[in-house]
Amino acid sequence: MNLDDLKAQPRWVCYNDAIEKAPINPRTGALAKTTDPSTWATYDEAQRAVSRFRCAGSGFVFTGDGLVGVGIDD
């Protein structure tokens, strides 16, 4: 699976460093839930929401379906 495959899935949220990378619903700006797909959005929606809600970035929601990710930061 490549990045375009991930972008095609509506499993994106935003995050804000001020709230310890808590997931943000890209549609509403409220907190998202990693277990509630109704609080996720498309990649494009998440990208637009980053500036709209002054988030630090966007991220893909992993659901335990076999996809894994590694965070490489501080």
C-alpha atoms as one frame of an Amber mdcrd trajectory, in Angstrom:
protein
   0.000   0.000   0.000   1.319   3.440  -0.862   0.450   6.966   0.245  -2.115
   7.413  -2.538  -3.920   4.305  -1.287  -4.041   5.790   2.212  -5.207   9.172
   0.900  -8.121   7.454  -0.822  -9.517   6.231   2.510 -11.682   8.552   4.659
  -9.657   7.836   7.795  -7.983  11.202   8.390  -7.998  13.534  11.378  -6.047
  16.630  12.361  -3.992  17.117  15.483  -2.910  19.983  17.642   0.389  19.887
  19.522  -1.103  22.071  22.272  -3.392  19.172  23.220  -0.697  16.459  23.106
  -1.601  15.427  19.555  -5.232  14.775  20.426  -7.171  13.895  17.258  -9.342
  16.713  15.891 -12.415  16.147  13.731 -11.580  17.876  10.417 -15.236  18.690
   9.787 -16.072  20.311  13.128 -12.857  21.187  14.954 -14.064  19.199  17.987
 -12.156  16.230  19.350 -12.263  13.172  17.104 -12.469   9.603  18.347 -10.149
   6.982  16.908 -12.966   4.450  17.329 -15.684   6.546  15.638 -15.459   6.853
  11.832 -18.080   9.620  11.863 -15.363  11.898  13.324 -12.892  11.199  10.510
 -12.704  12.757   7.050 -11.031  12.499   3.693  -7.411  13.452   3.220  -8.378
  16.642   1.383 -10.811  17.666   4.131  -8.142  17.074   6.760  -5.578  19.113
   4.833  -7.969  22.069   4.543  -8.879  21.779   8.227  -5.239  22.105   9.319
  -5.245  25.814   8.514  -8.957  26.311   9.217  -8.632  25.103  12.825  -4.945
  26.077  13.234  -3.855  22.484  13.724  -0.270  21.276  13.610  -0.946  18.644
  10.957  -3.061  15.722   9.857  -2.815  12.001  10.436  -4.204   8.669   9.344
  -6.342   6.640  11.762  -5.101   3.080  12.250  -7.929   0.713  13.127  -6.254
  -2.634  13.733  -6.970  -3.873  10.222  -3.369  -4.909   9.591  -1.917  -1.507
   8.727   0.702  -0.188  11.117   2.640   3.043  11.379   5.725   4.259  13.153
   6.025   7.758  14.605   9.490   9.203  14.171   9.706  12.404  16.165  11.231
  13.643  19.388
